[in-house]
Amino acid sequence: MTTARYRLLAAAPVWAATALLAAGLAAPGAHAQGAKGNNIVIVLPEEPTGLDGCNMDSSFVGRVVKQNITETITEIDPNDGSVKPRLAVSWDKIDDKTWRFKLRPGVKFTDGAPLTAQNIADSMERMMSKEAVTAANGTKAGLDCTIRTRMFSNIALKGKAIDDLTLEISADKPVPILPTQMGIMPVMSPNSPKDKLTNTPVGTGPYVYVNWVSGQEINLKRNDNYWGAKPDVEGAKFVWRNESSVRASMVKIGEADFAPQIAPQEATDPKMDVSYLNAETTWLRIDMTRKPMDDIRIRRAMNYAIDRNAMRGSILPKDVIPATQVVIPSVFGHNNELDKKVWAYDPAKAKALIAEAKKDGAPVDREIILIGRTSYYPNGQEAMEAMMGMLTAVGFNIKLQMLEVGQWNSVNRKPWAEDRPAILLQSMHDNDKGDASFSAYPRYGCEALTSNVCDPELDKKINLAATLTGAERAKTYQEVFRILYEEIVPDINMFHMVGYSRVGDRIDFKPSVATNAEIQIAHMKLKK
């Protein structure tokens, strides 16, 4: 199976990705009809790969599902990181490993099932299962829910119903920020399939899934039995276009009402375009298991080869911040001292390190595949092309491949093909939750779904940090990021990002740090 997965990758060179992009833009029926009445159209940069709520931590799923169809137990305020009620109205700490949550009364799933503590416990069990599941199209995915594998793979959680509206959640280790962590815990109907992913999600949210026309659109309608305030928007259609200029134009001419991501060069209309703080950090993940990248000198050379300042204000917005770690500066646990040590652009030093490694037998001439994801962020392909040129200039043998999200995921997530080549992978991660625990283990823990790092001592520090509070918690996470940056070097560090959205003149909506990962339709007000 692993060999076949890499062959899929190998069959998608840059020219093929470009051809597919062009074909998608020219496909019959590709143009969305303009929004009418109390219905809106949202144009995304890419089609989701699925709609199961247990995968809604992935931005391409979460933008459709999270807090629209599938709600969470608590909600994290993107403005200040505070924890607010959602399906739970209050919570209390019982001991270091146990919390109790009082649930909102009278809530129903859109299939009629009541929201009870037992139903949430069952939903948690489904989400926390380590069993391989079947994809919605009937094929074995070989992966379980990404919420667990990314966010909870280093902790065991179990829900228990004390009564219909009292849920007790216990863990196998201290969980001082469990209410915050419940802000990413999806709650799905008890009638959801237990052994496979679903593309027809059922939740308690303000919107109901209607249909998904593959390659064209996803439709939601308002849940008129919603427990909360009645939203303005009656129906929402999600469509997708790879080209930022197309997305921006669709909003401009009224074919769409909102484009969450547009490139800076398209953000030229002050009446429609909004810049916002972005919780995203982007980097290139280095496959340290493949030669020559198993040599730390090569990994350091790669970082010295990149002229980050040349990319700011040209390919990427001038306001992006060179990154030294996966969490943005406002996240608790960010190491401010590392920000004083951004990799310098030093091609001479890069060449010297390559020569030194070559002298010791490292196969520095071996081909390295730089894999980017189409429409990952505005001008993302141009950024990959620039970095390919910089890496090539110091002596690396780099080949660029741009993949659509499904193929990119087969390279991003474990299990990886045993016969894979040396890979640099365009990666991006958002943490709008305010704590480093949502980033450290998911990106660098031994068992984490997308981690290329396995250092037992680092794992111990990450797991210890998750059990601490206050200054000790921050200090331990800061040491984790120092070790990664200075001693392991698993990444080519790039930038903390800035986002641009285009908001149509029919709606009143303010994008936030959470916009890349969720688009809450209920927050959109129709202008009268």
C-alpha positions, -999 to 999 in steps of 0.1 A, spaced: 0 0 0 28 24 8 44 20 -26 11 27 -43 7 59 -22 41 72 -33 34 63 -70 3 86 -67 26 114 -56 51 107 -83 23 108 -109 15 144 -101 43 167 -114 40 204 -115 28 205 -151 0 180 -142 -11 201 -112 -12 232 -134 -33 214 -160 -57 202 -134 -61 237 -120 -68 251 -155 -93 224 -162 -111 230 -129 -115 267 -137 -128 259 -171 -151 231 -161 -187 233 -172 -209 246 -144 -179 259 -125 -194 294 -121 -215 299 -90 -247 318 -94 -249 350 -74 -264 348 -39 -300 359 -36 -323 369 -8 -312 356 26 -288 331 11 -251 336 8 -222 321 -12 -188 316 3 -159 309 -20 -131 288 -6 -96 282 -20 -100 244 -21 -126 217 -19 -129 199 14 -117 163 15 -145 153 39 -171 167 63 -168 144 93 -168 166 125 -140 145 140 -117 160 113 -127 196 117 -94 206 131 -82 206 95 -90 240 81 -105 227 48 -130 207 69 -135 232 97 -144 261 75 -176 243 65 -184 222 96 -171 238 128 -197 257 148 -220 257 118 -230 220 118 -209 205 146 -205 224 178 -180 220 206 -184 215 243 -169 249 251 -158 277 227 -125 296 226 -129 333 220 -104 342 192 -100 377 204 -85 369 238 -83 331 241 -109 330 269 -132 300 273 -169 305 269 -200 283 272 -212 265 241 -229 231 246 -217 233 282 -229 262 303 -205 257 333 -177 235 345 -158 226 377 -126 209 385 -130 177 406 -93 168 409 -62 171 388 -75 146 362 -112 152 364 -137 179 354 -175 181 354 -195 200 328 -231 211 331 -248 209 297 -272 233 281 -308 219 286 -332 214 257 -307 210 229 -313 185 201 -293 172 173 -308 180 139 -319 144 135 -340 147 166 -317 130 191 -314 149 225 -282 163 237 -273 143 268 -242 136 288 -243 100 276 -245 111 239 -215 134 243 -196 106 261 -204 83 231 -193 110 207 -160 114 226 -155 76 225 -159 76 187 -135 105 184 -109 91 207 -110 56 191 -76 44 178 -92 20 154 -87 25 116 -119 38 101 -135 35 67 -135 66 45 -169 80 35 -164 66 0 -161 30 14 -123 26 12 -101 19 42 -85 52 52 -60 36 76 -63 67 98 -85 76 127 -100 110 136 -75 138 132 -88 156 163 -74 127 183 -43 121 163 -34 158 162 -47 172 195 -52 143 219 -28 116 208 -7 120 240 -37 118 264 -65 94 271 -99 110 278 -131 93 288 -166 108 293 -191 96 319 -227 106 323 -234 115 359 -270 124 349 -286 136 317 -270 170 319 -239 164 339 -208 151 320 -177 140 338 -145 139 318 -114 121 332 -79 118 318 -49 96 324 -28 126 335 -34 160 350 -54 183 326 -52 218 340 -67 234 308 -93 208 299 -121 234 295 -100 251 269 -93 217 252 -130 211 250 -132 241 227 -120 218 199 -139 187 210 -166 179 183 -200 167 194 -218 145 168 -251 128 168 -254 94 185 -267 82 152 -234 89 134 -217 58 121 -193 42 146 -169 25 123 -165 49 94 -163 86 85 -193 104 72 -198 131 47 -234 138 59 -226 153 93 -253 157 120 -247 181 149 -265 206 171 -253 237 152 -272 266 137 -270 250 102 -280 217 87 -261 198 60 -281 196 28 -259 182 1 -224 181 -15 -222 181 -53 -186 168 -57 -164 193 -75 -190 220 -74 -206 230 -41 -217 222 -6 -251 235 7 -263 242 42 -296 255 55 -306 272 87 -316 250 116 -349 266 126 -349 245 158 -315 258 169 -311 263 207 -295 297 202 -303 330 185 -318 327 150 -292 335 124 -299 361 96 -286 338 69 -311 312 57 -288 292 35 -251 290 26 -235 276 -4 -197 268 -3 -179 268 -36 -142 267 -44 -118 283 -68 -80 278 -68 -71 312 -81 -71 341 -56 -80 366 -84 -111 345 -93 -122 344 -57 -118 382 -53 -136 389 -85 -166 367 -76 -172 388 -44 -166 420 -64 -193 413 -89 -217 397 -65 -213 360 -74 -201 354 -39 -205 372 -5 -173 362 12 -138 349 3 -118 340 35 -85 340 17 -73 363 -10 -37 372 -20 -23 406 -9 -21 418 -45 -59 413 -48 -66 432 -15 -69 466 -32 -105 476 -23 -107 493 11 -145 490 10 -144 452 8 -110 439 18 -100 432 54 -66 424 68 -66 405 101 -42 389 125 -37 353 115 -29 324 138 -11 305 110 26 297 110 42 282 78 74 262 74 89 234 54 89 201 72 122 183 67 121 145 65 150 138 88 148 101 82 160 105 46 196 112 34 211 137 32 186 154 55 194 131 84 226 152 88 219 183 110 245 202 89 222 198 59 192 210 78 210 240 91 223 247 56 188 247 43 178 274 68 208 296 59 199 293 22 165 311 26 163 348 21 132 355 42 134 392 40 134 391 2 100 373 3 84 399 26 66 426 8 70 409 -25 56 373 -27 41 376 8 27 405 27 53 429 43 36 423 77 45 386 80 69 378 108 99 355 105 91 325 126 114 306 150 87 283 164 53 269 154 33 291 178 26 328 173 40 353 199 7 357 217 4 320 225 12 310 261 45 291 259 60 311 230 98 315 235 105 352 230 143 347 232 143 326 201 128 355 181 161 372 185 178 344 167 160 343 133 181 323 108 203 347 88 204 346 51 240 333 46 245 313 14 282 311 20 277 293 53 251 271 37 276 260 10 303 254 36 280 231 56 271 212 25 307 208 16 316 196 51 288 170 51 298 159 16 334 154 28 321 130 55 301 110 30 267 126 29 250 122 -5 244 159 -9 236 156 -46 206 133 -40 173 146 -54 151 162 -28 114 167 -36 99 200 -24 61 194 -21 37 223 -20 -1 223 -17 -22 241 -42 -41 271 -28 -26 265 7 -22 302 12 -22 331 -12 10 331 -34 19 298 -18 32 283 -51 52 314 -58 68 310 -23 77 274 -31 92 284 -64 113 311 -47 126 287 -20 134 261 -46 155 287 -64 173 296 -31 180 260 -22 192 252 -57 215 282 -56 235 268 -27 239 234 -43 208 213 -34 192 192 -61 155 203 -57 125 192 -76 91 210 -70 58 193 -70 25 210 -63 -3 187 -51 -40 191 -44 -50 186 -8 -59 149 -10 -26 139 -24 -7 163 -1 -25 147 29 -11 113 19 24 128 23 16 149 53 0 122 75 12 89 89 16 61 79 42 73 53 54 53 24 85 33 33 99 39 -2 94 77 -1 122 99 -14 138 128 6 109 153 11 106 189 21 69 195 28 51 228 27 33 229 61 11 253 80 -5 252 114 -29 275 132 -31 279 169 -59 304 179 -65 286 212 -39 305 232 -18 276 246 12 258 233 -3 224 241 -23 226 209 9 228 189 38 211 206 28 175 207 6 175 176 35 187 155 65 171 173 54 142 194 65 107 185 30 93 180 15 125 165 -1 121 131 20 147 112 51 147 133 85 140 117 102 141 151 106 113 176 128 122 205 119 104 238 134 131 260 115 158 241 83 138 245 89 137 282 92 175 283 61 180 261 40 157 283 53 173 315 45 208 302 9 197 296 4 188 333 18 221 346 3 255 352 15 291 353 51 301 349 64 265 350 41 255 321 53 284 300 90 278 309 88 241 300 71 248 266 97 275 259 125 249 265 107 225 241 108 251 213 144 260 221 155 223 218 136 220 185 151 252 170 187 249 182 193 212 187 170 192 164 162 216 135 133 196 120 121 225 99 130 253 75 113 280 96 94 305 76 67 330 88 39 338 111 12 348 86 -12 377 79 -45 371 63 -67 390 38 -104 384 32 -129 400 9 -164 407 24 -192 415 0 -215 445 4 -245 423 13 -232 411 46 -217 426 78 -189 403 90 -155 408 106 -129 382 100 -107 372 129 -77 351 139 -100 321 137 -112 327 101 -88 303 84 -101 274 105 -138 283 109 -163 305 93 -193 310 116 -222 318 93 -243 327 123 -220 357 129 -229 371 95 -255 398 94 -274 406 62 -275 443 55 -310 457 51 
